[in-house]
């Protein structure tokens, strides 16, 4: 039976679901009203160039593995494998952070006095739900993300429209005068990395490139449509948050919850019923976000043949044929992180930020190689009939790649500059070194594989 291909509409929804995140988009609102300006600037200087570059790479090199394949083709097997490993580690670390937010939102809404043990248990259950969905296969994963993309769009639109109504009824919690839109030092440098992180994910659809219907035409169209929708929704949603909550009172985890609760006042006596519906829908999008990212990360892991380094990792489900060993491994990593963090601190915001900030650095490293890879591949394959390429020839590609690279380097530097303590900086450095060492060990272990040539 011929495999069902992922259509343009499904690829757009998959990408929207991958890039739009509700668990961390509120964090940048702590900058204040100028965060809207930062979103606009970042969209022009990073998101647009990034989208154009990934569209060129994804349409011309559409095989499964996405970002790993592009880096490997440009820099060789070792660099490709290591970047595939970093890409996977980010998701393994990000998943527990996402479900720390999930359990916190659930607690705020339904069980205000829930114990840390219960919250940790709920986060663990959600992590293993992602494992189950992933093992069931791509069709279920894409279906889940398509539905969730619609939910995410709806939630951010609701945030924006409720913000307009709230401003009319109650005024705004922050000053929206012209001068307030001018960025200033301070929180701006702390959260600009989060904004860029929240815009990553365009390349995820490339991880299942062989399963996309007519990728040469589908991926460029998807990039344009999804890019416009994502940028507009982030900005509109941020407006709603800033209307409801003073910037200096916005936290990384509970900012979303309290902004939504406050905005729902526009419904009068129906405030709480509508609030409960929206918060439940929002919580479901956290699940779907991890479905798309775990799918993409594991496909990259497989394309890099990292799963072949270990008998457990290369195991396939007898029923679904999916890499269940990889999903189980990711679930185990998430479990350990949740247990360790809840055992050492009960502060959800601290737990979320510690895990999340490390995953930001780990994720950005592969992108540092992706942008120059696009330039190298243009030179390596000069006679290739390209289905799509960045406008402006090689000059246009270089400009887009330099902008993307500069934004990533700045983001990583700011993560270190704004770290709250030397311990956090040490965590970043040691964690990155350990990740690199493990990646090198996995790469070298290929010599033990009987099927390697």
Residue pairs with C-beta under 8 A, 6 or more apart in sequence:
3 211
4 139
5 211
5 212
5 213
6 14
6 142
6 205
6 208
6 211
6 212
6 213
7 213
7 218
8 213
8 218
8 221
8 222
10 142
10 146
11 205
11 212
11 218
11 219
11 222
12 149
12 222
12 225
12 226
12 229
13 145
13 146
13 149
13 150
14 142
14 145
14 146
14 149
14 204
14 205
14 292
15 201
15 202
15 204
15 205
15 222
15 223
15 226
15 230
16 149
16 152
16 153
16 226
16 229
16 230
17 145
17 146
17 148
17 149
17 152
17 285
17 288
17 289
17 292
18 145
18 201
18 202
18 204
18 205
18 289
18 292
18 293
18 296
19 198
19 199
19 200
19 201
19 202
19 226
19 230
20 149
20 152
20 153
20 156
20 230
20 233
20 234
20 285
20 289
21 198
21 289
22 152
22 155
22 156
22 256
22 282
22 285
22 286
22 289
23 97
23 98
23 101
23 102
23 253
23 256
23 286
23 289
24 101
24 194
24 197
24 198
24 252
24 356
25 198
25 234
25 237
25 238
25 256
26 238
26 241
26 250
26 252
26 255
26 256
26 259
27 191
27 194
27 250
27 252
27 255
28 35
28 38
28 39
28 191
28 192
28 194
28 195
28 198
28 238
29 35
29 238
29 241
29 242
29 245
29 247
29 250
29 255
29 259
30 187
30 190
30 191
30 247
30 248
30 250
30 251
30 255
31 38
31 183
31 186
31 187
31 188
31 191
31 247
32 174
32 180
32 187
32 242
32 247
33 174
33 175
33 176
33 180
33 181
33 242
33 247
34 180
34 181
34 182
34 183
34 184
34 188
35 191
35 195
35 238
35 242
35 247
36 181
36 235
36 238
36 239
36 242
37 181
37 182
37 183
38 183
38 188
38 192
38 195
39 195
39 231
39 234
39 235
39 238
40 235
41 183
42 192
42 195
42 196
42 199
42 407
43 199
43 231
45 403
45 407
46 196
46 199
46 403
46 404
46 407
47 199
47 227
47 230
47 231
48 227
48 400
49 399
49 400
49 401
49 403
49 404
50 199
50 200
50 202
50 367
50 400
50 404
51 202
51 223
51 224
51 227
52 223
52 390
52 391
52 396
52 400
53 370
53 371
53 374
53 390
53 397
53 400
53 401
53 404
54 202
54 203
54 206
54 223
54 370
55 202
55 219
55 220
55 223
55 224
55 388
55 390
56 374
56 386
56 388
56 389
56 390
56 397
57 70
57 203
57 206
57 370
57 373
57 374
57 377
58 66
58 203
58 205
58 206
58 209
58 215
58 219
58 223
59 215
59 216
59 217
59 219
59 220
59 386
59 387
59 388
60 216
60 377
60 384
60 386
60 387
60 388
60 389
61 69
61 70
61 73
61 206
61 209
61 377
62 206
62 209
62 210
62 212
62 215
62 216
62 219
63 69
63 209
63 210
63 303
64 207
64 208
64 209
64 210
64 211
64 299
64 302
64 303
65 72
65 84
65 206
65 207
65 209
65 299
65 300
65 302
65 303
65 304
66 203
66 204
66 205
66 206
66 207
66 208
66 209
66 296
66 299
66 300
66 303
67 83
67 84
67 87
67 203
67 206
67 207
67 300
67 366
67 367
67 370
68 80
68 81
68 83
68 84
68 87
68 300
68 303
68 304
69 80
69 206
69 303
70 206
70 370
70 373
70 374
70 377
71 79
71 80
71 83
71 84
71 366
71 369
71 370
71 373
72 79
72 80
72 81
72 84
72 304
73 80
73 373
73 377
73 380
74 369
74 372
74 373
74 374
74 376
74 377
74 380
75 369
75 373
75 376
78 443
79 369
80 304
81 304
81 305
81 306
81 439
81 442
81 443
82 436
82 439
82 440
82 443
83 365
83 366
83 369
84 300
84 301
84 303
84 304
84 306
84 366
85 301
85 304
85 306
85 435
85 438
85 439
85 442
85 443
86 362
86 363
86 365
86 366
86 435
86 439
87 297
87 300
87 363
87 366
88 297
88 298
88 300
88 301
88 306
89 362
89 435
90 297
90 359
90 362
90 363
91 290
91 293
91 294
91 296
91 297
91 330
91 359
92 297
92 329
92 330
92 333
92 334
93 333
93 337
93 355
93 358
93 359
93 362
94 290
94 293
94 355
94 356
94 359
94 363
95 127
95 130
95 290
95 293
95 294
95 330
95 334
96 123
96 127
96 334
96 337
96 338
96 341
96 355
97 351
97 352
97 355
97 356
97 359
98 286
98 289
98 290
99 122
99 123
99 124
99 126
99 127
99 286
99 290
99 334
99 338
100 119
100 123
100 253
100 338
100 341
100 348
100 351
100 352
100 355
101 253
101 256
101 286
101 348
101 352
102 122
102 123
102 126
102 283
102 286
102 287
103 114
103 119
103 120
103 122
103 123
103 126
103 348
104 119
104 253
104 254
104 257
104 348
104 352
105 253
105 254
105 256
105 257
105 279
105 282
105 283
106 114
106 122
106 283
107 114
107 118
107 119
108 254
108 257
109 257
109 275
109 276
109 279
111 118
116 342
116 346
117 342
119 342
119 348
120 338
120 339
120 342
123 338
124 334
124 335
124 338
124 339
126 286
126 287
127 331
127 334
127 335
127 338
128 331
128 335
129 287
130 287
130 290
130 291
130 294
130 327
130 331
131 327
131 328
131 330
131 331
133 140
133 141
133 144
133 291
134 141
134 291
134 294
134 295
134 298
134 322
134 327
135 317
135 320
135 322
135 324
135 327
136 320
136 322
137 320
137 321
137 322
138 208
138 211
138 295
141 291
141 292
141 295
144 287
144 288
144 291
145 288
145 291
145 292
147 288
148 284
148 285
148 287
148 288
148 289
148 291
149 288
151 281
151 282
151 284
151 285
151 288
152 233
152 285
152 288
153 229
153 233
154 281
155 237
155 278
155 281
155 282
155 285
156 233
156 234
156 236
156 237
157 233
157 236
158 240
158 278
159 236
159 237
159 239
159 240
159 241
159 259
159 260
159 263
160 233
160 236
160 237
160 239
160 240
161 240
162 240
162 263
162 264
162 266
163 239
163 240
163 241
163 242
163 243
163 244
163 263
164 243
165 266
166 172
166 240
166 243
166 244
166 262
166 263
166 265
166 266
167 243
169 265
169 266
170 265
172 242
172 243
173 242
173 243
173 244
173 245
173 246
173 262
174 180
174 242
174 243
174 246
174 247
176 242
187 247
189 414
189 417
189 418
190 414
190 418
192 410
192 411
192 414
193 360
193 411
193 412
193 414
193 415
194 360
196 364
196 407
196 408
196 411
197 360
197 363
197 364
197 411
198 234
199 230
199 234
200 363
200 364
200 367
201 292
201 293
202 223
202 226
202 227
203 370
204 292
204 293
204 295
204 296
205 212
205 219
205 222
206 219
207 295
207 296
207 297
207 299
207 300
207 303
208 295
208 296
208 299
209 215
209 219
212 218
212 219
216 387
216 388
217 387
219 388
220 387
220 388
240 259
240 263
241 250
241 255
241 256
241 259
243 263
244 258
244 259
244 262
244 263
245 255
245 258
245 259
245 262
249 258
250 259
251 349
252 349
252 352
252 353
252 356
253 348
253 349
253 352
254 348
254 349
256 282
257 279
260 275
260 278
260 279
260 282
261 275
264 271
264 272
264 274
264 275
264 278
265 271
267 274
294 327
294 330
297 330
298 323
298 326
298 327
298 330
301 307
301 323
301 326
302 323
302 326
305 446
305 449
305 452
306 313
306 442
307 313
307 314
307 323
307 325
307 326
308 314
308 446
308 449
308 451
308 452
309 442
309 445
309 446
309 448
309 449
310 325
310 445
312 325
312 328
312 329
313 323
313 325
313 326
313 329
314 323
314 325
315 323
315 324
315 325
316 322
316 323
316 324
316 325
317 323
317 324
337 355
341 351
341 354
341 355
342 351
345 351
354 424
354 427
357 415
357 419
357 424
357 428
358 427
358 428
358 431
360 411
360 415
361 412
361 415
361 428
361 432
362 431
362 432
362 435
364 408
364 411
364 412
365 432
367 404
367 408
368 405
368 408
368 409
371 400
371 401
371 402
371 404
371 405
371 408
372 401
372 405
374 390
374 397
374 401
375 394
375 397
375 398
375 401
378 389
378 394
378 397
389 397
390 396
390 397
390 400
392 399
415 428
416 425
416 428
419 425
419 428
446 452
